[in-house]
Amino acid sequence: MTPEEVLERLKEELEIPLFNGKIEEKTYSEEDYQKLKKELSDYFDNYVRNVEN
């Protein structure tokens, strides 16, 4: 996947339509994508949601 495809997929799957992150310019495998998705999800849960509460 291209970085653009990864960002679009993250926006859709994590339901963050305005997400505009910067990621490394490389070709991403499914394994790379799943790791990035987990890291972003964990970050969101640990930091963003804690600020809201």
PyMOL Python script that loads the backbone (N, CA, C, O; Angstrom):
from pymol import cmd

cmd.read_pdbstr("""\
ATOM      1  N   MET A   1       0.846  -1.182   0.000  1.00  0.00           N
ATOM      2  CA  MET A   1       0.000   0.000   0.000  1.00  0.00           C
ATOM      3  C   MET A   1       0.891   1.245   0.000  1.00  0.00           C
ATOM      4  O   MET A   1       1.982   1.253   0.569  1.00  0.00           O
ATOM      5  N   THR A   2       0.406   2.260  -0.634  1.00  0.00           N
ATOM      6  CA  THR A   2       1.103   3.536  -0.608  1.00  0.00           C
ATOM      7  C   THR A   2       0.754   4.260   0.688  1.00  0.00           C
ATOM      8  O   THR A   2      -0.228   3.907   1.341  1.00  0.00           O
ATOM      9  N   PRO A   3       1.536   5.262   1.072  1.00  0.00           N
ATOM     10  CA  PRO A   3       1.185   6.031   2.274  1.00  0.00           C
ATOM     11  C   PRO A   3      -0.208   6.652   2.191  1.00  0.00           C
ATOM     12  O   PRO A   3      -0.915   6.726   3.197  1.00  0.00           O
ATOM     13  N   GLU A   4      -0.601   7.092   1.012  1.00  0.00           N
ATOM     14  CA  GLU A   4      -1.929   7.683   0.847  1.00  0.00           C
ATOM     15  C   GLU A   4      -3.028   6.654   1.096  1.00  0.00           C
ATOM     16  O   GLU A   4      -4.042   6.958   1.723  1.00  0.00           O
ATOM     17  N   GLU A   5      -2.818   5.435   0.598  1.00  0.00           N
ATOM     18  CA  GLU A   5      -3.796   4.370   0.817  1.00  0.00           C
ATOM     19  C   GLU A   5      -3.884   4.009   2.298  1.00  0.00           C
ATOM     20  O   GLU A   5      -4.971   3.755   2.817  1.00  0.00           O
ATOM     21  N   VAL A   6      -2.742   3.989   2.971  1.00  0.00           N
ATOM     22  CA  VAL A   6      -2.712   3.689   4.404  1.00  0.00           C
ATOM     23  C   VAL A   6      -3.507   4.742   5.172  1.00  0.00           C
ATOM     24  O   VAL A   6      -4.324   4.399   6.026  1.00  0.00           O
ATOM     25  N   LEU A   7      -3.277   6.011   4.877  1.00  0.00           N
ATOM     26  CA  LEU A   7      -3.990   7.084   5.576  1.00  0.00           C
ATOM     27  C   LEU A   7      -5.492   7.006   5.341  1.00  0.00           C
ATOM     28  O   LEU A   7      -6.276   7.180   6.274  1.00  0.00           O
ATOM     29  N   GLU A   8      -5.894   6.748   4.116  1.00  0.00           N
ATOM     30  CA  GLU A   8      -7.329   6.633   3.817  1.00  0.00           C
ATOM     31  C   GLU A   8      -7.950   5.466   4.569  1.00  0.00           C
ATOM     32  O   GLU A   8      -9.055   5.579   5.099  1.00  0.00           O
ATOM     33  N   ARG A   9      -7.247   4.362   4.612  1.00  0.00           N
ATOM     34  CA  ARG A   9      -7.767   3.186   5.310  1.00  0.00           C
ATOM     35  C   ARG A   9      -7.852   3.434   6.813  1.00  0.00           C
ATOM     36  O   ARG A   9      -8.819   3.022   7.453  1.00  0.00           O
ATOM     37  N   LEU A  10      -6.851   4.103   7.381  1.00  0.00           N
ATOM     38  CA  LEU A  10      -6.889   4.439   8.806  1.00  0.00           C
ATOM     39  C   LEU A  10      -8.069   5.344   9.124  1.00  0.00           C
ATOM     40  O   LEU A  10      -8.769   5.134  10.115  1.00  0.00           O
ATOM     41  N   LYS A  11      -8.290   6.344   8.291  1.00  0.00           N
ATOM     42  CA  LYS A  11      -9.416   7.260   8.500  1.00  0.00           C
ATOM     43  C   LYS A  11     -10.733   6.493   8.558  1.00  0.00           C
ATOM     44  O   LYS A  11     -11.581   6.745   9.414  1.00  0.00           O
ATOM     45  N   GLU A  12     -10.882   5.553   7.630  1.00  0.00           N
ATOM     46  CA  GLU A  12     -12.129   4.797   7.544  1.00  0.00           C
ATOM     47  C   GLU A  12     -12.267   3.794   8.696  1.00  0.00           C
ATOM     48  O   GLU A  12     -13.303   3.760   9.361  1.00  0.00           O
ATOM     49  N   GLU A  13     -11.248   2.990   8.933  1.00  0.00           N
ATOM     50  CA  GLU A  13     -11.352   1.927   9.922  1.00  0.00           C
ATOM     51  C   GLU A  13     -11.375   2.441  11.349  1.00  0.00           C
ATOM     52  O   GLU A  13     -12.036   1.848  12.201  1.00  0.00           O
ATOM     53  N   LEU A  14     -10.668   3.536  11.634  1.00  0.00           N
ATOM     54  CA  LEU A  14     -10.651   4.077  12.995  1.00  0.00           C
ATOM     55  C   LEU A  14     -11.702   5.168  13.193  1.00  0.00           C
ATOM     56  O   LEU A  14     -11.832   5.740  14.275  1.00  0.00           O
ATOM     57  N   GLU A  15     -12.442   5.440  12.131  1.00  0.00           N
ATOM     58  CA  GLU A  15     -13.510   6.450  12.169  1.00  0.00           C
ATOM     59  C   GLU A  15     -12.992   7.813  12.628  1.00  0.00           C
ATOM     60  O   GLU A  15     -13.569   8.459  13.503  1.00  0.00           O
ATOM     61  N   ILE A  16     -11.884   8.229  12.008  1.00  0.00           N
ATOM     62  CA  ILE A  16     -11.284   9.544  12.266  1.00  0.00           C
ATOM     63  C   ILE A  16     -11.175  10.245  10.909  1.00  0.00           C
ATOM     64  O   ILE A  16     -10.085  10.313  10.341  1.00  0.00           O
ATOM     65  N   PRO A  17     -12.287  10.765  10.383  1.00  0.00           N
ATOM     66  CA  PRO A  17     -12.297  11.295   9.017  1.00  0.00           C
ATOM     67  C   PRO A  17     -11.369  12.481   8.780  1.00  0.00           C
ATOM     68  O   PRO A  17     -10.962  12.711   7.641  1.00  0.00           O
ATOM     69  N   LEU A  18     -11.029  13.226   9.799  1.00  0.00           N
ATOM     70  CA  LEU A  18     -10.170  14.402   9.607  1.00  0.00           C
ATOM     71  C   LEU A  18      -8.703  14.110   9.924  1.00  0.00           C
ATOM     72  O   LEU A  18      -7.881  15.026   9.938  1.00  0.00           O
ATOM     73  N   PHE A  19      -8.371  12.848  10.176  1.00  0.00           N
ATOM     74  CA  PHE A  19      -6.992  12.481  10.484  1.00  0.00           C
ATOM     75  C   PHE A  19      -6.091  12.829   9.308  1.00  0.00           C
ATOM     76  O   PHE A  19      -6.386  12.482   8.164  1.00  0.00           O
ATOM     77  N   ASN A  20      -4.993  13.518   9.598  1.00  0.00           N
ATOM     78  CA  ASN A  20      -4.056  13.923   8.550  1.00  0.00           C
ATOM     79  C   ASN A  20      -2.628  13.723   9.047  1.00  0.00           C
ATOM     80  O   ASN A  20      -1.833  14.663   9.076  1.00  0.00           O
ATOM     81  N   GLY A  21      -2.313  12.490   9.437  1.00  0.00           N
ATOM     82  CA  GLY A  21      -0.995  12.184   9.978  1.00  0.00           C
ATOM     83  C   GLY A  21       0.072  12.154   8.903  1.00  0.00           C
ATOM     84  O   GLY A  21      -0.224  12.100   7.709  1.00  0.00           O
ATOM     85  N   LYS A  22       1.296  12.189   9.340  1.00  0.00           N
ATOM     86  CA  LYS A  22       2.434  12.073   8.439  1.00  0.00           C
ATOM     87  C   LYS A  22       3.087  10.739   8.715  1.00  0.00           C
ATOM     88  O   LYS A  22       3.455  10.434   9.850  1.00  0.00           O
ATOM     89  N   ILE A  23       3.228   9.949   7.674  1.00  0.00           N
ATOM     90  CA  ILE A  23       3.858   8.641   7.813  1.00  0.00           C
ATOM     91  C   ILE A  23       4.980   8.516   6.793  1.00  0.00           C
ATOM     92  O   ILE A  23       5.043   9.257   5.812  1.00  0.00           O
ATOM     93  N   GLU A  24       5.850   7.570   7.049  1.00  0.00           N
ATOM     94  CA  GLU A  24       7.030   7.353   6.221  1.00  0.00           C
ATOM     95  C   GLU A  24       6.633   7.034   4.772  1.00  0.00           C
ATOM     96  O   GLU A  24       5.680   6.295   4.523  1.00  0.00           O
ATOM     97  N   GLU A  25       7.378   7.601   3.838  1.00  0.00           N
ATOM     98  CA  GLU A  25       7.172   7.325   2.418  1.00  0.00           C
ATOM     99  C   GLU A  25       7.798   5.983   2.094  1.00  0.00           C
ATOM    100  O   GLU A  25       9.007   5.895   1.884  1.00  0.00           O
ATOM    101  N   LYS A  26       6.985   4.935   2.052  1.00  0.00           N
ATOM    102  CA  LYS A  26       7.444   3.598   1.700  1.00  0.00           C
ATOM    103  C   LYS A  26       6.231   2.780   1.300  1.00  0.00           C
ATOM    104  O   LYS A  26       5.096   3.240   1.422  1.00  0.00           O
ATOM    105  N   THR A  27       6.468   1.585   0.831  1.00  0.00           N
ATOM    106  CA  THR A  27       5.381   0.668   0.526  1.00  0.00           C
ATOM    107  C   THR A  27       5.074  -0.125   1.789  1.00  0.00           C
ATOM    108  O   THR A  27       5.964  -0.739   2.379  1.00  0.00           O
ATOM    109  N   TYR A  28       3.813  -0.109   2.197  1.00  0.00           N
ATOM    110  CA  TYR A  28       3.389  -0.761   3.436  1.00  0.00           C
ATOM    111  C   TYR A  28       2.768  -2.119   3.151  1.00  0.00           C
ATOM    112  O   TYR A  28       1.905  -2.255   2.284  1.00  0.00           O
ATOM    113  N   SER A  29       3.222  -3.125   3.900  1.00  0.00           N
ATOM    114  CA  SER A  29       2.600  -4.447   3.829  1.00  0.00           C
ATOM    115  C   SER A  29       1.388  -4.443   4.764  1.00  0.00           C
ATOM    116  O   SER A  29       1.184  -3.489   5.515  1.00  0.00           O
ATOM    117  N   GLU A  30       0.603  -5.489   4.716  1.00  0.00           N
ATOM    118  CA  GLU A  30      -0.545  -5.604   5.623  1.00  0.00           C
ATOM    119  C   GLU A  30      -0.054  -5.637   7.071  1.00  0.00           C
ATOM    120  O   GLU A  30      -0.684  -5.051   7.951  1.00  0.00           O
ATOM    121  N   GLU A  31       1.053  -6.309   7.320  1.00  0.00           N
ATOM    122  CA  GLU A  31       1.623  -6.372   8.666  1.00  0.00           C
ATOM    123  C   GLU A  31       2.033  -4.979   9.152  1.00  0.00           C
ATOM    124  O   GLU A  31       1.774  -4.618  10.300  1.00  0.00           O
ATOM    125  N   ASP A  32       2.674  -4.194   8.270  1.00  0.00           N
ATOM    126  CA  ASP A  32       3.053  -2.817   8.611  1.00  0.00           C
ATOM    127  C   ASP A  32       1.813  -1.996   8.945  1.00  0.00           C
ATOM    128  O   ASP A  32       1.798  -1.231   9.909  1.00  0.00           O
ATOM    129  N   TYR A  33       0.783  -2.168   8.137  1.00  0.00           N
ATOM    130  CA  TYR A  33      -0.451  -1.418   8.336  1.00  0.00           C
ATOM    131  C   TYR A  33      -1.081  -1.753   9.688  1.00  0.00           C
ATOM    132  O   TYR A  33      -1.478  -0.856  10.433  1.00  0.00           O
ATOM    133  N   GLN A  34      -1.171  -3.036   9.998  1.00  0.00           N
ATOM    134  CA  GLN A  34      -1.797  -3.451  11.260  1.00  0.00           C
ATOM    135  C   GLN A  34      -1.013  -2.920  12.458  1.00  0.00           C
ATOM    136  O   GLN A  34      -1.610  -2.520  13.457  1.00  0.00           O
ATOM    137  N   LYS A  35       0.312  -2.912  12.368  1.00  0.00           N
ATOM    138  CA  LYS A  35       1.142  -2.376  13.453  1.00  0.00           C
ATOM    139  C   LYS A  35       0.891  -0.877  13.615  1.00  0.00           C
ATOM    140  O   LYS A  35       0.716  -0.397  14.734  1.00  0.00           O
ATOM    141  N   LEU A  36       0.873  -0.146  12.521  1.00  0.00           N
ATOM    142  CA  LEU A  36       0.627   1.292  12.561  1.00  0.00           C
ATOM    143  C   LEU A  36      -0.766   1.589  13.113  1.00  0.00           C
ATOM    144  O   LEU A  36      -0.933   2.508  13.915  1.00  0.00           O
ATOM    145  N   LYS A  37      -1.747   0.829  12.694  1.00  0.00           N
ATOM    146  CA  LYS A  37      -3.115   1.005  13.162  1.00  0.00           C
ATOM    147  C   LYS A  37      -3.208   0.777  14.669  1.00  0.00           C
ATOM    148  O   LYS A  37      -3.864   1.551  15.366  1.00  0.00           O
ATOM    149  N   LYS A  38      -2.563  -0.273  15.185  1.00  0.00           N
ATOM    150  CA  LYS A  38      -2.585  -0.556  16.618  1.00  0.00           C
ATOM    151  C   LYS A  38      -1.899   0.569  17.394  1.00  0.00           C
ATOM    152  O   LYS A  38      -2.402   1.007  18.429  1.00  0.00           O
ATOM    153  N   GLU A  39      -0.755   1.036  16.899  1.00  0.00           N
ATOM    154  CA  GLU A  39      -0.043   2.115  17.586  1.00  0.00           C
ATOM    155  C   GLU A  39      -0.887   3.386  17.638  1.00  0.00           C
ATOM    156  O   GLU A  39      -0.944   4.050  18.672  1.00  0.00           O
ATOM    157  N   LEU A  40      -1.530   3.721  16.545  1.00  0.00           N
ATOM    158  CA  LEU A  40      -2.367   4.918  16.507  1.00  0.00           C
ATOM    159  C   LEU A  40      -3.582   4.766  17.417  1.00  0.00           C
ATOM    160  O   LEU A  40      -3.947   5.699  18.133  1.00  0.00           O
ATOM    161  N   SER A  41      -4.198   3.605  17.389  1.00  0.00           N
ATOM    162  CA  SER A  41      -5.356   3.343  18.235  1.00  0.00           C
ATOM    163  C   SER A  41      -4.979   3.414  19.709  1.00  0.00           C
ATOM    164  O   SER A  41      -5.701   4.007  20.511  1.00  0.00           O
ATOM    165  N   ASP A  42      -3.838   2.805  20.069  1.00  0.00           N
ATOM    166  CA  ASP A  42      -3.366   2.852  21.457  1.00  0.00           C
ATOM    167  C   ASP A  42      -3.078   4.283  21.884  1.00  0.00           C
ATOM    168  O   ASP A  42      -3.450   4.689  22.985  1.00  0.00           O
ATOM    169  N   TYR A  43      -2.428   5.043  21.031  1.00  0.00           N
ATOM    170  CA  TYR A  43      -2.121   6.440  21.330  1.00  0.00           C
ATOM    171  C   TYR A  43      -3.415   7.219  21.574  1.00  0.00           C
ATOM    172  O   TYR A  43      -3.528   7.963  22.548  1.00  0.00           O
ATOM    173  N   PHE A  44      -4.371   7.042  20.693  1.00  0.00           N
ATOM    174  CA  PHE A  44      -5.643   7.741  20.816  1.00  0.00           C
ATOM    175  C   PHE A  44      -6.327   7.388  22.135  1.00  0.00           C
ATOM    176  O   PHE A  44      -6.805   8.268  22.851  1.00  0.00           O
ATOM    177  N   ASP A  45      -6.370   6.086  22.449  1.00  0.00           N
ATOM    178  CA  ASP A  45      -7.019   5.648  23.693  1.00  0.00           C
ATOM    179  C   ASP A  45      -6.288   6.160  24.930  1.00  0.00           C
ATOM    180  O   ASP A  45      -6.929   6.579  25.894  1.00  0.00           O
ATOM    181  N   ASN A  46      -4.971   6.133  24.916  1.00  0.00           N
ATOM    182  CA  ASN A  46      -4.185   6.485  26.101  1.00  0.00           C
ATOM    183  C   ASN A  46      -4.051   7.975  26.328  1.00  0.00           C
ATOM    184  O   ASN A  46      -3.954   8.407  27.476  1.00  0.00           O
ATOM    185  N   TYR A  47      -4.044   8.770  25.284  1.00  0.00           N
ATOM    186  CA  TYR A  47      -3.780  10.193  25.442  1.00  0.00           C
ATOM    187  C   TYR A  47      -4.965  11.086  25.105  1.00  0.00           C
ATOM    188  O   TYR A  47      -5.320  11.965  25.890  1.00  0.00           O
ATOM    189  N   VAL A  48      -5.564  10.877  23.976  1.00  0.00           N
ATOM    190  CA  VAL A  48      -6.647  11.752  23.549  1.00  0.00           C
ATOM    191  C   VAL A  48      -7.889  11.544  24.402  1.00  0.00           C
ATOM    192  O   VAL A  48      -8.485  12.516  24.867  1.00  0.00           O
ATOM    193  N   ARG A  49      -8.282  10.321  24.613  1.00  0.00           N
ATOM    194  CA  ARG A  49      -9.486  10.067  25.418  1.00  0.00           C
ATOM    195  C   ARG A  49      -9.280  10.443  26.868  1.00  0.00           C
ATOM    196  O   ARG A  49     -10.229  10.872  27.525  1.00  0.00           O
ATOM    197  N   ASN A  50      -8.074  10.299  27.389  1.00  0.00           N
ATOM    198  CA  ASN A  50      -7.803  10.688  28.772  1.00  0.00           C
ATOM    199  C   ASN A  50      -7.934  12.193  28.961  1.00  0.00           C
ATOM    200  O   ASN A  50      -8.340  12.643  30.033  1.00  0.00           O
ATOM    201  N   VAL A  51      -7.603  12.969  27.954  1.00  0.00           N
ATOM    202  CA  VAL A  51      -7.747  14.415  28.033  1.00  0.00           C
ATOM    203  C   VAL A  51      -9.231  14.778  28.048  1.00  0.00           C
ATOM    204  O   VAL A  51      -9.633  15.711  28.743  1.00  0.00           O
ATOM    205  N   GLU A  52     -10.037  14.057  27.296  1.00  0.00           N
ATOM    206  CA  GLU A  52     -11.470  14.332  27.243  1.00  0.00           C
ATOM    207  C   GLU A  52     -12.131  14.038  28.579  1.00  0.00           C
ATOM    208  O   GLU A  52     -13.126  14.680  28.916  1.00  0.00           O
ATOM    209  N   ASN A  53     -11.615  13.097  29.343  1.00  0.00           N
ATOM    210  CA  ASN A  53     -12.225  12.706  30.615  1.00  0.00           C
ATOM    211  C   ASN A  53     -11.542  13.458  31.685  1.00  0.00           C
ATOM    212  O   ASN A  53     -11.878  13.302  32.859  1.00  0.00           O
TER     213      ASN A  53
END
""", "prot")
cmd.dss("prot")
cmd.show_as("cartoon", "prot")
cmd.util.cbc("prot")
cmd.orient("prot")
